[in-house]
Amino acid sequence: MNTSVNNKSILFQVIGELTRDELQFQICEWKLLIETKRYLEVKATNGMVKRIYKEKINVVIGDTKYYADGHLSCSAFCREEDISTIKKAIVKQLKHQIAAFMTDLTINQSAFSKNDY
């Protein structure tokens, strides 16, 4: 899914947040400040500047460090034409995270059947 930005002046950050039984997407516009061979420096509308390595464009990153209160989150930076593809990839990643948590919980639950608690 990696692609170059090709001197586009705008990147979009797509954030997918799953909270309990609700999936919401946020799409944030970032302005390109500097482009080098290795990375892009982009600025959010709120003034924050971020460095994004080119190989991370169109790559979904899990933002949730640990599972708490039914909240999971993933995000990716992309061009405007890739937003719908990234949304699908975020849903796939969130489903994968849930499956991994469920597997771990099933293994943990089996510990109770091994012992008399």
C-alpha positions in Angstrom: 0.0 0.0 0.0 3.0 2.3 0.2 2.9 5.1 -2.4 4.7 8.4 -2.8 3.0 11.7 -2.2 4.1 13.2 -5.6 4.4 16.8 -4.3 0.8 16.9 -3.1 0.4 19.9 -0.8 -2.2 18.2 1.5 -2.2 14.9 3.3 -5.0 13.4 5.3 -4.9 11.6 8.6 -7.7 9.0 8.8 -8.5 8.0 12.4 -10.8 5.1 13.2 -12.0 4.9 16.7 -14.1 2.0 18.1 -15.7 2.8 21.4 -18.0 0.1 22.8 -20.5 -0.4 20.0 -19.7 2.6 17.9 -17.2 3.0 15.1 -16.3 6.6 14.1 -13.9 8.0 11.6 -12.1 11.4 11.8 -10.4 12.8 8.8 -7.9 15.6 9.5 -6.2 17.7 6.9 -2.4 18.2 7.2 -0.5 20.7 5.1 2.9 19.6 3.6 5.7 21.8 4.8 8.9 19.9 3.7 9.5 16.9 1.5 12.8 15.1 1.5 13.8 11.7 0.0 13.0 10.0 3.3 10.3 11.9 5.0 7.6 14.6 5.0 7.0 17.3 7.5 3.4 18.1 7.8 1.4 20.6 9.9 -2.0 20.1 11.3 -4.6 22.9 11.3 -4.0 23.3 15.1 -0.4 24.1 14.5 1.3 20.8 15.4 4.1 19.7 13.1 4.9 16.0 12.5 7.5 14.1 10.6 6.2 11.1 8.6 8.6 8.7 6.9 7.5 8.0 3.3 7.3 4.3 3.9 4.6 5.0 6.5 2.2 6.7 4.1 -0.9 4.5 3.6 0.1 2.2 6.4 -2.4 1.6 9.2 -0.9 2.0 12.7 -2.6 0.8 15.8 -2.8 3.7 18.2 -4.1 1.8 21.2 -1.3 0.9 23.6 -3.7 -1.2 25.8 -7.3 -2.1 25.8 -9.4 -0.1 28.3 -13.1 0.9 28.5 -14.0 -0.6 25.2 -11.8 1.8 23.2 -9.6 0.8 20.2 -8.0 3.2 17.7 -6.0 3.0 14.4 -4.9 5.7 12.0 -3.0 6.3 8.8 -1.8 9.2 6.7 -2.8 9.2 3.0 -3.7 11.2 0.0 -7.4 12.2 -0.6 -8.0 9.5 -3.2 -6.9 6.8 -0.8 -9.2 7.7 2.1 -11.9 5.0 1.4 -9.2 2.3 1.0 -7.6 3.4 4.3 -11.0 3.3 6.1 -11.4 -0.4 4.9 -7.9 -1.2 6.1 -8.6 0.4 9.5 -11.7 -1.7 9.9 -9.7 -4.8 9.0 -7.0 -3.9 11.5 -9.5 -3.2 14.3 -11.2 -6.6 13.6 -7.8 -8.2 13.8 -7.0 -6.5 17.1 -10.4 -7.7 18.5 -9.7 -11.3 17.4 -6.3 -11.2 19.0 -7.7 -9.9 22.3 -10.5 -12.6 22.2 -7.9 -15.3 21.7 -5.8 -14.1 24.6 -8.8 -13.9 26.8 -9.9 -17.4 25.9 -6.4 -18.6 26.8 -6.5 -16.7 30.1 -10.0 -18.1 30.8 -8.7 -21.7 30.4 -6.4 -21.1 33.4 -9.5 -21.2 35.6 -10.5 -24.6 34.3 -7.0 -26.0 35.1 -7.2 -25.0 38.7 -10.0 -25.3 41.3 -10.9 -21.6 41.9 
